[in-house]
Amino acid sequence: MSPSLETASPPAPGLTSLDLAPVPFAERTWGTGHYAALWISMSLCIPTYMLASSLIEGGMNWWQALLTIFLGNTIVLAPMLLNGRAGTRYGIPFPVLARASFGVRGANVPALLRAIIACGWFGIQTWIGGYALYQMAVLWVPALGTLPAIFPASWGLATGPALVFFLFWLLNMYVVYLGVESIRKLLVFKAFFLPLAALALLWWAISAGHGLGPILAQPSKFTTSAQFWAFFFPSLTGMVGFWATLSLNIPDFTRYAVSQRAQQLGQALALPASMTLFSFVGVVVTSATFIIYGKTIWDPVVLAGRFDSKLLVSFAMIAVALSTLATNIAANIVSPANDFANFSPERISFKTGGYLTGVLGVLIFPWKLITDPSGYIFTWLVGYSGLLGPIGGIMIVDYYLIRRQQLNVPDLYQYHGRYAYRGGFNPAAIIALVIGVLPNVPGFLTAIGVLEKGAVWPTLVAVYNYAWFVGFGVSGAVYMLLMRGQPTETAAPAGVLAEAFSSIPR
């Protein structure tokens, strides 16, 4: 039996820490503007640009690419807002919220899956920022481009870019050392500075491309409707997958909101709009490169390296690095740091989790993940969406349909409370997760070349194009079925929560 509401036990030492404890109301200071700035800042990043340019490179025209991006971000906004409500109501981060559905120990499964994907994103963003700075540095110090190779050829890593990448990685780790408050300041600064850099790039494309007319007149490369739809659906899944990571761990941010309205309005106003508007820059600039250079250049770092002026290239690359740094820390450090801390709260602090993310982000060889646009969408974005969709389906069904938005927060920090299930694991959630992931496995193995297309039933290959949607629906339905008859929750009063967590130093 779980402790009564009137006599809630203090949190178990192995399940809580300062970083995982509920945020007191007095410390919730984020308003609508902060959440709008958060999404504007995170949207204004090179992967967003590459998202749009990869669609152009894949064959879409400008309006098809923008419509795909807008639809994907509008769809992912729904789970974003749904999961965000729990963070604001109870002040708890994502790994603690996941304990309600997966169990106090089982929550490590979705938390570590989310953390590993964040490590991949951290590596990608750090590589982009580091390579941008390398493009600038090699203009002023040409010897960087001729350093002898020290890494195996199979790594695909030149010495000069590796050196600057490591220095930029150290800068990221220094921001982690400074803590969460430095992240908010960096995001607000970036929200004002980066739009100016984006507008400058847009102006260059329009001027050099002889106006918007010729740029937007670039036709779609698809000759039949079947070709278009075959590219559209996995691309839409990739667009949803782009922020499927944050749709899970958004409680890590909404736990600091002054109200539900503040976080919901800030996100709804900023996410689809900022993603679509900045993607427009990527669409226009990528389309312009075909007119200017005779070929499509989808990587903005490579494009900026072709400018004639050293000062212009330097400004562009510093803007890229600043954009990457701000987005990287907010989107790819906060979540895995909390997720790793959840695994062992007594041993892993936020900073330690951030350092661990940094190390793993290098070990996944990020420069190989973004070698080409098809790999970026079909392997990376769609692939991991097949893991995150099932987790999202389970958590939303649990919180809204099983718990009716009622959680006993002290029990989320108890080994023997109502969320202990069987040894700390909820078998229903684990089974639903596995069943939701399985349909996407054959298509993923085909996409990465482990299996030949002819060796897999074509329908299973096609299912992979909808990986996030399939996983979300299947796991949510299976979980609902397995959890029938679960007793209704009763939330602990605020006074009990304050008493239960009063032993945690702040």
C-alpha positions in Angstrom: 0.0 0.0 0.0 1.2 3.5 -0.7 1.5 6.0 2.1 -1.6 8.1 2.9 -1.9 11.6 1.7 -1.8 13.0 5.2 1.4 11.1 6.2 3.4 11.1 3.0 6.9 9.6 3.6 10.0 11.6 2.6 11.3 10.7 -0.9 13.6 7.6 -1.1 17.3 8.6 -1.4 17.8 6.6 -4.6 14.8 8.3 -6.4 15.3 11.9 -5.9 17.8 14.8 -6.0 17.7 18.5 -6.3 17.5 18.2 -10.1 14.6 15.7 -10.0 12.5 17.2 -7.1 9.3 19.1 -7.9 10.0 22.8 -8.5 8.3 24.9 -5.8 5.7 27.5 -7.0 7.9 30.3 -5.8 10.7 29.2 -8.2 8.5 29.0 -11.3 9.4 32.1 -13.2 9.0 31.3 -16.9 6.3 33.3 -18.7 4.8 33.2 -22.2 7.7 35.2 -23.5 10.3 32.8 -22.2 8.6 29.8 -23.9 8.2 31.8 -27.2 11.9 32.7 -27.0 12.7 29.0 -26.2 11.1 27.8 -29.4 12.3 30.7 -31.6 15.8 30.0 -30.4 15.6 26.3 -30.8 14.0 26.6 -34.2 16.6 29.0 -35.5 19.3 26.3 -35.9 21.2 24.7 -38.7 19.3 21.3 -38.5 16.1 23.2 -39.1 17.6 24.8 -42.2 18.9 21.4 -43.3 15.4 20.0 -42.7 14.0 22.3 -45.3 16.9 22.1 -47.7 16.9 18.3 -47.6 13.3 18.3 -48.8 14.3 20.5 -51.7 17.2 18.3 -52.5 14.9 15.3 -52.3 12.7 16.7 -55.0 10.0 19.0 -53.5 9.3 22.5 -54.7 9.2 25.4 -52.2 5.6 25.3 -51.2 5.5 21.5 -50.9 8.5 21.6 -48.5 7.0 24.4 -46.4 3.6 22.7 -46.2 5.3 19.4 -45.1 7.2 21.2 -42.4 4.2 23.2 -41.1 2.0 20.0 -40.9 4.7 18.1 -39.1 5.2 20.8 -36.5 1.5 21.3 -36.0 1.1 17.6 -35.4 3.9 17.3 -32.9 2.6 20.4 -31.1 -0.3 18.3 -29.8 1.8 15.8 -27.7 4.0 18.7 -26.8 1.2 20.5 -25.1 -0.3 17.4 -23.6 2.9 16.3 -21.9 3.7 19.8 -20.9 0.6 20.2 -18.7 1.9 17.6 -16.3 5.2 19.4 -15.9 3.4 22.7 -15.0 0.9 21.1 -12.7 3.2 19.1 -10.6 6.6 20.8 -11.2 8.2 17.4 -12.2 10.7 16.6 -15.0 10.1 14.0 -17.8 11.9 11.0 -16.1 9.8 11.5 -13.0 6.5 11.8 -15.0 7.5 8.6 -16.8 7.5 6.7 -13.5 3.7 6.9 -13.3 3.4 4.7 -16.5 6.7 2.7 -16.5 7.3 2.4 -12.8 9.8 4.0 -10.5 12.6 1.8 -11.9 11.1 1.1 -15.3 11.2 4.9 -16.1 14.9 4.4 -16.8 13.9 2.6 -20.0 12.2 5.6 -21.8 14.6 8.1 -20.1 17.7 6.3 -21.3 16.2 5.9 -24.8 15.5 9.6 -24.9 18.9 10.4 -23.5 20.8 8.3 -26.1 18.9 10.1 -28.9 19.7 13.4 -27.3 23.4 12.4 -27.3 23.1 11.8 -31.0 21.6 15.3 -31.5 24.2 16.8 -29.3 26.9 15.3 -31.4 25.3 16.4 -34.6 24.9 20.0 -33.4 28.4 20.2 -32.0 29.8 18.8 -35.2 27.9 21.5 -37.2 29.1 24.3 -35.0 32.6 23.0 -34.9 32.8 22.6 -38.7 31.4 26.1 -39.2 34.2 27.5 -37.0 36.7 25.3 -38.9 35.5 26.9 -42.2 36.2 30.3 -40.7 39.5 29.3 -39.2 41.0 27.7 -42.3 40.5 31.0 -44.2 42.8 32.8 -41.7 45.1 29.8 -41.0 45.3 27.8 -44.2 47.6 25.3 -42.5 44.6 23.8 -40.7 43.5 22.3 -43.9 46.7 20.5 -44.6 47.4 18.9 -41.2 48.5 15.2 -41.5 45.8 12.6 -40.9 45.8 11.0 -37.4 42.5 9.1 -37.5 41.8 5.9 -39.4 40.4 6.4 -42.9 37.3 4.5 -41.9 36.4 7.3 -39.5 36.0 9.8 -42.3 37.5 12.5 -40.0 40.2 15.0 -41.1 42.5 16.4 -38.5 41.7 20.1 -38.9 38.0 19.8 -38.5 38.4 17.4 -35.6 40.6 19.9 -33.7 38.1 22.8 -34.0 35.3 20.4 -33.3 37.0 19.4 -30.0 37.5 23.1 -29.0 33.8 23.8 -29.7 32.9 20.7 -27.7 34.8 22.1 -24.8 32.9 25.4 -25.0 29.6 23.4 -24.8 30.9 21.7 -21.7 31.8 25.0 -20.1 28.2 26.2 -20.6 27.0 23.0 -18.9 29.3 23.9 -16.0 27.7 27.3 -15.7 24.3 25.8 -15.2 20.6 26.1 -16.2 20.3 29.9 -15.7 23.0 30.5 -18.3 20.9 28.5 -20.8 17.9 30.8 -20.4 20.1 34.0 -20.9 21.8 32.4 -24.0 18.4 31.6 -25.5 16.9 35.0 -25.0 20.0 36.6 -26.6 19.9 34.3 -29.5 16.2 34.9 -30.1 17.1 38.5 -31.0 20.4 38.0 -32.8 19.8 35.0 -35.0 16.7 36.4 -36.9 19.0 39.1 -38.2 21.6 36.6 -39.5 18.8 34.6 -41.1 17.4 37.7 -42.9 20.9 38.6 -44.1 21.3 35.1 -45.7 17.8 35.5 -47.2 18.7 38.9 -48.7 21.9 37.4 -50.2 19.9 34.5 -51.8 17.3 36.9 -53.3 20.0 39.3 -54.6 22.3 36.7 -56.1 19.4 34.6 -57.4 17.9 37.5 -59.3 14.9 37.9 -57.1 12.3 35.6 -55.6 10.6 34.8 -58.9 13.2 32.6 -60.4 14.0 30.9 -57.1 10.3 30.0 -56.3 9.8 29.0 -59.9 12.0 26.0 -59.4 9.7 23.0 -60.2 9.2 19.8 -58.2 11.4 16.9 -59.4 8.6 14.4 -59.1 7.0 13.4 -62.4 4.1 11.4 -60.9 1.8 11.7 -57.9 3.0 8.3 -56.7 6.6 9.5 -56.6 5.6 12.6 -54.5 3.5 10.6 -52.0 6.3 8.0 -51.6 8.6 10.9 -50.5 6.0 13.0 -48.6 4.9 10.5 -46.0 8.3 9.5 -44.6 9.3 13.2 -44.8 6.2 14.1 -42.7 7.2 11.4 -40.2 10.7 12.9 -40.2 9.3 16.4 -39.5 7.3 15.0 -36.6 10.4 13.1 -35.4 12.5 16.2 -35.5 10.8 17.5 -32.3 9.5 14.1 -31.1 12.3 14.3 -28.6 11.1 17.5 -27.0 7.5 16.3 -27.1 8.5 13.8 -24.5 10.8 15.8 -22.2 8.9 19.1 -22.5 8.1 18.8 -18.8 11.8 19.5 -18.1 10.9 23.1 -19.2 7.2 23.5 -18.4 7.9 22.7 -14.7 9.3 26.2 -14.5 6.1 27.9 -15.9 4.1 30.5 -14.0 0.9 29.0 -15.4 -0.5 26.5 -17.9 -1.6 29.4 -20.1 2.0 30.8 -20.2 3.6 27.6 -21.5 0.7 26.6 -23.8 0.4 30.0 -25.5 4.1 30.5 -25.8 4.6 27.1 -27.4 1.5 27.3 -29.7 2.5 30.7 -31.0 6.2 30.1 -31.5 6.7 26.4 -32.5 4.9 26.0 -35.9 5.4 29.6 -36.9 9.2 29.9 -36.2 9.9 26.5 -37.7 8.0 27.3 -40.9 9.5 30.8 -41.2 13.1 29.7 -40.7 12.5 26.8 -43.0 11.5 29.3 -45.7 15.0 30.7 -45.5 16.4 27.3 -46.0 14.0 26.6 -48.9 14.9 29.9 -50.7 18.6 29.7 -50.1 18.8 26.1 -51.2 16.7 26.8 -54.3 18.9 29.8 -55.1 22.1 27.7 -55.0 20.9 25.8 -58.0 20.5 29.1 -60.0 23.8 30.5 -58.7 26.1 27.5 -58.7 24.3 25.1 -61.0 23.9 22.5 -58.3 21.9 22.2 -55.1 23.9 22.9 -51.9 21.9 21.7 -48.9 24.4 22.2 -46.2 24.6 26.0 -45.2 28.0 25.6 -43.7 29.4 24.3 -47.0 27.5 27.1 -48.8 28.9 29.9 -46.6 32.4 28.6 -47.1 32.0 29.5 -50.8 31.6 33.2 -50.1 34.4 35.4 -51.4 34.7 37.7 -48.4 36.7 36.4 -45.4 34.8 38.8 -43.1 31.4 37.7 -44.5 32.3 34.0 -44.0 33.6 34.7 -40.5 30.4 36.5 -39.6 28.3 33.7 -41.0 30.2 31.0 -39.2 30.1 32.7 -35.9 26.3 33.1 -36.3 26.1 29.3 -37.0 28.2 28.5 -34.0 26.2 30.7 -31.7 23.0 29.3 -33.0 24.2 25.8 -32.5 25.5 26.4 -29.0 22.2 27.9 -27.7 20.1 25.2 -29.3 22.4 22.4 -28.3 22.4 23.2 -24.6 18.6 23.8 -24.4 17.4 20.9 -26.5 20.2 18.3 -26.1 21.7 18.8 -22.6 18.8 19.5 -20.3 16.9 16.3 -21.1 19.7 13.7 -21.1 21.2 15.3 -18.0 17.9 14.8 -16.1 17.5 11.3 -17.7 21.0 10.2 -16.6 20.4 11.7 -13.2 17.2 9.7 -12.9 19.2 6.5 -13.4 21.3 7.2 -10.3 20.2 10.4 -8.6 22.7 10.1 -5.7 25.7 9.7 -8.1 24.7 11.7 -11.2 24.0 15.4 -11.0 22.7 17.6 -13.8 26.3 18.6 -14.6 27.6 15.1 -14.5 24.7 14.0 -16.8 25.6 16.9 -19.2 29.3 15.8 -19.3 28.2 12.2 -20.0 26.0 13.4 -22.8 29.0 15.3 -24.3 31.2 12.2 -24.3 28.6 9.9 -25.8 27.8 12.6 -28.4 31.3 12.2 -29.8 31.3 8.4 -29.7 28.4 8.1 -32.1 30.5 9.7 -34.9 28.0 12.5 -35.6 29.8 13.6 -38.8 28.7 10.3 -40.4 25.0 10.8 -39.5 24.6 13.9 -41.6 26.7 12.9 -44.6 23.7 13.2 -47.0 20.1 14.4 -46.8 18.5 11.0 -47.3 20.4 9.6 -44.4 19.4 12.6 -42.3 15.7 12.1 -42.9 15.1 8.4 -43.6 17.7 6.9 -41.2 18.1 9.4 -38.4 14.8 11.3 -38.0 12.4 8.6 -39.1 14.4 5.9 -37.4 14.4 7.3 -33.9 10.8 8.5 -34.2 9.9 4.8 -34.2 11.3 4.6 -30.7 9.8 7.8 -29.3 6.3 7.5 -30.7 5.5 4.5 -28.6 6.8 6.2 -25.4 4.7 9.2 -26.2 1.6 7.1 -26.7 2.0 5.3 -23.5 2.6 8.4 -21.4 -0.3 10.4 -22.8 -2.8 7.5 -22.5 -1.6 6.9 -18.9 -1.8 10.5 -17.8 -5.1 11.5 -19.5 -7.1 8.2 -19.8 -5.8 6.1 -16.9 -4.9 8.7 -14.3 -7.3 11.5 -15.4 -4.5 14.0 -14.8 -4.2 13.0 -11.1 -0.8 12.0 -9.8 0.3 11.2 -6.2 3.7 12.9 -6.5 5.2 11.6 -3.2 4.6 8.1 -4.5 6.6 8.9 -7.6 9.6 9.1 -5.3 8.9 5.8 -3.3 10.1 2.3 -4.0 7.0 0.9 -2.4 4.3 3.3 -3.5 1.5 2.9 -6.1 4.0 3.3 -8.9 6.2 0.4 -7.8 4.2 -2.2 -9.8 6.4 -5.3 -9.9 9.8 -4.6 -8.6 9.6 -1.0 -9.8 8.6 -2.0 -13.4 5.2 -1.8 -15.0 4.9 -4.8 -17.3 2.1 -3.3 -19.2 4.2 -0.3 -20.3 7.2 -2.5 -21.2 5.0 -4.9 -23.3 3.2 -2.0 -25.0 6.6 -0.3 -25.8 8.0 -3.5 -27.4 4.8 -4.2 -29.4 4.8 -0.6 -30.7 8.4 -0.7 -31.8 8.3 -4.1 -33.5 6.3 -3.1 -36.7 9.0 -0.5 -37.5 12.0 -2.7 -37.1 12.0 -4.5 -40.6 11.7 -1.1 -42.4 14.5 0.4 -40.3 16.8 -2.5 -41.0 16.0 -2.1 -44.7 16.7 1.7 -44.6 20.1 1.2 -43.1 21.0 -1.6 -45.5 21.1 -4.5 -43.1 18.3 -6.2 -45.0 17.6 -6.2 -48.7 14.3 -4.7 -49.7 13.3 -7.8 -51.5 13.8 -9.9 -48.3 11.1 -7.9 -46.4 7.4 -8.0 -47.0 6.7 -4.7 -48.8 3.9 -3.7 -46.4 6.3 -3.8 -43.5 8.7 -1.6 -45.4 5.9 0.8 -46.0 4.9 0.9 -42.3 8.3 2.4 -41.5 7.3 5.5 -43.5 4.8 6.2 -40.7 7.0 5.0 -37.8 6.1 7.7 -35.2 2.4 7.4 -35.9 2.3 3.6 -36.0 4.3 3.4 -32.7 2.3 6.1 -31.0 -1.1 4.4 -31.9 -0.1 0.8 -31.4 1.6 1.3 -28.0 -1.1 3.7 -26.7 -3.9 1.2 -27.6 -2.0 -1.8 -26.2 -1.2 0.0 -23.0 -4.9 1.1 -22.6 -6.0 -2.5 -23.0 -3.5 -3.9 -20.5 -4.2 -1.2 -17.9 -8.0 -1.6 -17.8 -9.4 -1.6 -14.3 -6.6 0.6 -12.8 -8.1 2.5 -9.8 -8.6 6.3 -10.1 -5.7 8.4 -8.8 -6.0 11.1 -6.1 -3.5 13.9 -6.2 -1.7 14.8 -3.0 -2.5 18.3 -1.6 0.2 21.0 -2.0 0.9 21.0 1.7 1.8 17.3 1.7 4.1 17.8 -1.2 5.9 20.6 0.5 6.3 18.5 3.6 7.5 15.4 1.8 10.2 17.3 -0.1 11.3 19.6 2.6 14.3 17.5 3.3 15.9 18.2 0.0 18.4 21.2 0.2 18.0 24.1 -2.2 
